[in-house]
Amino acid sequence: MSRIGKKPIAIPKGVTVKVDGGTVEVKGPKGQMTQPLPPGVTAAVEDGQLLTRKAADLREYDKFHGLARSLVSNAVLGVTEGWKKELDIVGVGYRAEMKGKQIVLALGYSHPVVFDVPAGIDVVIEKQTHITVTGVDRQLVGQVAANLRRLRKPDPYQQKGVRYTGEVLKKKAGKTGA
């Protein structure tokens, strides 16, 4: 039995929700999203709230019930407030700059690294070492931030690389010549 799936999702003012078979379309001030529902789960709008229900009372639909509610809730929050991930670039000579819809990063390699920003994502670069990734889709924002971090993962020895803001690294001691 999914306790998360039973919670109703409040629909804020200015947001329209349309349930069409196996998909939920959410439109709000920040944009719009279409969220497909997992198998065995339906959604309905009742009294200004969105409810998710299992199509049949089978135990295997419990996990999908909670998942569907979380995905639709993330879509509603995304079109009202939006999602944001922040990254810091740490290292001597490491920097980033925007050129159109591309980010050009200098990360200590012999060549600049070019990263294409996907549609639906906004990237702001402050001080050449702070990147803010924003968008409506939580999964896409997180994936873009993870892809940027993967270009130069934080080094546990020298503490250099691309990391999430607030991420704490365990500093490893180097080898000692004994």
HELIX and SHEET records of a PDB file:
HELIX    1   1 ARG A    3  LYS A    6  1                                   4    
HELIX    2   2 ARG A   59  TYR A   61  5                                   3    
HELIX    3   3 ASP A   62  THR A   80  1                                  19    
HELIX    4   4 ARG A  138  ARG A  150  1                                  13    
SHEET    1   A 3 ILE A   9  ALA A  10  0                                        
SHEET    2   A 3 GLN A  49  LYS A  54 -1                                        
SHEET    3   A 3 VAL A  41  GLU A  46 -1                                        
SHEET    1   B 3 THR A  16  ASP A  20  0                                        
SHEET    2   B 3 THR A  23  LYS A  27 -1                                        
SHEET    3   B 3 GLN A  32  PRO A  36 -1                                        
SHEET    1   C 4 ILE A 121  GLU A 126  0                                        
SHEET    2   C 4 HIS A 130  GLY A 135 -1                                        
SHEET    3   C 4 TRP A  83  VAL A  90 -1                                        
SHEET    4   C 4 GLY A 161  TYR A 164 -1                                        
SHEET    1   D 3 ARG A  95  LYS A  99  0                                        
SHEET    2   D 3 GLN A 102  ALA A 106 -1                                        
SHEET    3   D 3 VAL A 113  ASP A 116 -1                                        
END                                                                             
